[in-house]
Amino acid sequence: MKVAVYTIAKNEAKHVKRWFDSAKGADYFLICDTGSEDDTVKIAKDLGINVVECRVDPFRFDVARNYALASLPLDIDWCIALDMDEMLVGEWRSELEKALADDVDRAYYRFITDFNEDGTPKHEFDGFRIHRRKNVYWSHPVHEVPRTYGKKEVTKRYNIEVWHKPDNSKIRSYYLPMLEMAAEENPEPRNLYYLAREYYYKENFEKALEVFKRYVEISKFPAEKGFALRLMAKCDPANAEEYLTQGTEVYQSREAVLALANYYYEKKQWKECNYSSKVAFGITEKTTGFMSESWAWGHMAADLVAVSAWQLGNWKEAYKFGKIALKLSPNDERLKKNMQFYKEKMNGNV
């Protein structure tokens, strides 16, 4: 089995060695340089990495990635498209041996996109950029994806992990015009979703809402659609309940239900908050098909049950769930004070 790790890069000198070291079990390394003005190319060549150069004007990620893919030897079995700010973690080669034996076309894996300050995963989902060498091309000008053609794609998830360690100092202002181009070129759900999300990030909530509405009408991806509806609620607070409720109906993840429960908490609608937070607490399976968000998997669900139960005068339930919340976050001073309050209200008879 031959494995190639490849990427496109521009001015990534400070990441080259980390990228290379994380994937040393590979047989072939390739960087497609798209116009670096730092030492990216020199460092890569000194490490023995193969380098090709590609200039795309106006720039599109799919064109550059297709050039990189076409530059790989044809006898490669597995291609790992690993961005320069990403790292392969732990043992992965034996998992690809299994994937080769399973005759799959794409190996899904755990992809942690960012981390909390304490080092725990903040957002994660199933990565999809490990693919076979042949019958593959990259699609979309930005937020590009590899696609299999000429056959029905077979996929399977393996015990492989990739960490994203982004360089937040890099300017990504060119993403918006590229997304606008992609949506105009092909107004399919994926392009509309990323365009709307980019407008949201730039706090252009009016445009974000307009594009999200177009996206929701045609999307057939429930998890992503549910996330879009949560962002729509932030864009249009006057109709937040409608969007958040629809999000739970489209895809009942803990994130979706807990966002609705938190809305009721902020509005002091305690019965609705109590009911929704209990439903959220009862959802114990994390989604990996889209994005798991760490804020929903800490103490929040139990805490909202406890607080809403307290507001409704149900001290026993408040104590029960307050205790669970504190166990999940034992150093949280607010939760400690809440527990003391619940105990006092029950006169210590717990």
N, C-alpha and C positions, 0 to 999 in steps of 0.2 A: 504493500500500500504506500502510495506517495501522497503527501499532503503539502499544499502550497498555502502560505499566508500572504495575502496581498492587500494593497490599499492604494488610494490616491493621496497626495500630500502637497501642501504648500506652506513653507516656513514652519516646519515642525521639528527643528533641530533639537529642541529640548526633550522631545518625546521619542526620538528614534531608538535610542538604546533600550529604554524601558519596554517599548513595543517589541523589539527584537528579543530581548531576554525573556519576556513572558511567553514566547512561542518557540523556544529553542528546540522543541521536539519535532518541528516541521522539517521537511526535506528541501523546501524551496521558498525563498523570500523574494518578494517583488514590491518595489515602490514605484508608482507612476507619478512622477513629479510634474505638477501643473504650473510651475513658474516660481519656484522658491528663490528668494534673494538672500537667504541666510545659509547656514552650513548643512542643511538637510541632506543634500546629495553627497557631499564629501563624507559626512559621518556614516551615511548608509553604505557607501562604497568601501570605506575603511573596515566596516563590520562584515563585508562580504555579501551584502544585500544587492540583488540585481536591481538596477534602476533604468527605467525608460522615461522619456520625456514626452509630454503631450500638452499642446496648447489649444485650448478651445475658446473661441471668441464669437459670440458671447458665451460665457461659461455655462455648461450644464453638467451636473453630476453624472447623469446616466451615460453621456458620451465619453466622459473621462474614464468611468468605471468599465465600460465596454472595451475601451482601448487597453486598459490594464488586464482585463480578463483575456482578451485576444493575445496578449503578450506572454501568457503562461504556456509552458510546454503541454503538448497534447496528451502526454502519458500520466498527467496528474489525476489521481482518483478523487481527492477532496480539496475543495478550495475554501479557505476561511477568509472572508472579507472582514478584516479587523482594522478599524480606524486607528489613526495614530494616537488618539487619546483614549484608547481602549487596551485592556490587558486580558489575556487568557490566564485563568487561575486554576491551579491544581492539575490533576491528571486528566487529560482529554484524549490522548491518542488512542488508548485502549477502547474508549467509547466510540471513536470513529471506526475502529476495527469491527465493532459490533454492527455499526450502521452499514458498513460495506457488506458484511455478511447478510444483513437484512435486506440488502438491495434497495435502500431508500434513495430518493433523489435529494432530499433536504433534511438535515438534522437540526431539529429545534433544541434550544438550550436556555438555561437561566441567564437572563441579561439584566443586570442591575444598572440602571441608568444614572442614579445619583444616590448619595448617602446622607444620613443625618449627621449632626455634629459628633455624636457618640460613636460613629462608625457603622451603625446598623443601616441596612438597606432602607432607602426612602421610597423609591419607585422601582418596580421591576416587572418584567413580562417575558414571554417566550421570544427569544431572539430567533432570527430566521436567515442569517447571512452565512450559514455553512451549507455549501451546495456542491454538487458534482461538477466536473470540469466541462462536460459536453451538454448540449441542449439547453443552454442557459444564456439569457441576456438580461441587461439592466434596463429598467423602465422608470420614467418620470424625471423631469429636469432637476428636482430637489426632493428630499425625503424619498429617494429612489429605492427600488426593491428589485431583487433578482427574480426572474420568472423562468419557469421551465416550459419549453415548447417542443412540439413534435411527439408528445406522449402524455399520458395522464400522470401527474406528479404524485409520488408517494412520499409522505413525510412521517417522522416519528421524533419524539422527544427523548433526549439522552442526558446523562448526568455530566454535563459540561457547563462551565460557568465563565461568563465574561463580565468584566467590570468596566464601566465608563467613568473615566476620570477627566472631566472636561477642563479645558483652559478657558476660564471665564473672561480672560483679558482679550480674547480674540473678538474682533468685530464681525458680526454676522448680519449687517444691515442689508446685504445683497439678497438675503433669503426672501424678503417680501416681494420684490419685483419678479424673482424667479417663480414664486408661488402664484403670483398674479398671471404670469405667462403660462404656467402649467394649467391653471383653472380655465384660462381662455382657450388654450390649445385642446384641452380635454376636460370638460366640466363633470368628471366622474366623482363619486363620493370621496375617494381618498384625497384628491387635489382640493376639493372644497373644504374638507375637514381641516387640512393643514393650513390653508389660506385663512380660514375663519379663526383658527387658533393663533395664528401669527398676528392678526388684527387685535385679538384679545390681549396678547402679550404686550402689544404696543399701546394698549388702553384706548384703542379706537373701537369702543363698544358698539356703536351704531352699525359700523360696517361688519363687525364680527357677528352681531345678531342677524343681520341680513343674510350673510353667507351661511351661517349655521342653519338658518331656516331652510335654505335651499338644500343643504346637506341632509338634514333630518328627513326631508320628503322622499329622498331616493336611497338612503343608506339601508343596507341589509346586514350590517354588522352590529348586533345588539349592544355589545360591551362598549364599543367606541361611541355608538349613538347615545348611550346612557351618560357617558362622560361629557359629550357635547352638550347635552341638556343641562348638566350641572353648570357648565360654563355659561350657558344661555341665561340661567337664573341669576348669575352674577352680572351679566350684561344688562339685564332688565329686571331689577329688583321688584318692580310693581307686579310682575307676573311670575315671581320666583316659585311660589307654591305650585302653580300649574306645571312649570317645567320640571321641578324636582319630583312631583308626583308621577309625571309621565316617565321620568327617568327610571323610577322604581318599577314601573309597569313594563318598560322595554327590556330592562336587565336588572334583576333584583340581586345586586351585589351588596356587600356590607357598606361599601363606599356610598352607593346610591341611597340606601335606606337611612344611613346615618346622616347624610347631608340633609335629608328631609327632616329627620328628628332634630337636628341642630337648628334648622329654620324655625321649627315650632318652639324650641327652647328660647331663641331670640325674641319670638313673638309672645312668649309666656303663655302659649297654648299647651297647658300641662298634660291634659288627657291625651292629646295627639302626640305630644313628645314622649310620653310614657309608653304608649302603644308602639310607636315607630322605633324607639330605642331598644325595646324588647325584641322586636323582629330583627333588628340589626345585630343584637347580641347573639341571637340564635343562628346567625349565618356564620359558620365556622370554617368554611372552605374558601381559601383565597383563590381568586381568579388568576390564571397565568396566561390565558389566551390574549388578554389585553394588558391593563396596567393595574398592579396591586399598589395601593398607596398606604404607607405606614401609619399615617394619622388615624386611619380607621381601625387599626389592629392593635392599638394600645388600650388605654383605660377608658376611652371616650364613651363607648357604648354603655358600659356598666355605670359610669359616672352619670350619664344622662338619665338612665333608669332611676338611679338613686335620688338625684336632685328632683326629678319630676314626681317621684313617689313621695318625697318629703313635702313638696308643694301641695300634693293631694292628701296629705295627712296619713299616708301609709308608712309608719315608722319602721315596721318590721321589714318591709321590702326595701326601704331606703338603707337600712343597716346592712341587709344581705348583699345588695349590689354595691354599696359603698365599700364594703369589705373586699369585694372582688376587685374593684377599681384600685384600691390601695395596694393590694397584693401585686397588681400589674405595674404600679408606679409607687414603690414603697417610700420614695424620698420626696414625694410631692406634698408640700406643706398644706396646700388647700385641701387635699383629700384627707390628710390627717385631722385637720380642724373639723371637716365635715363629719368624720367618724365620731369625734368627740361629741359633736352636737347631736348626732343621731342617738348616741348612747344616753345622753342626758334626757332627751325627749322620751326615751323609753324607760327612764328611771333605773337604768342598769339592768333591767329584766330581759336580758338577751342571752 
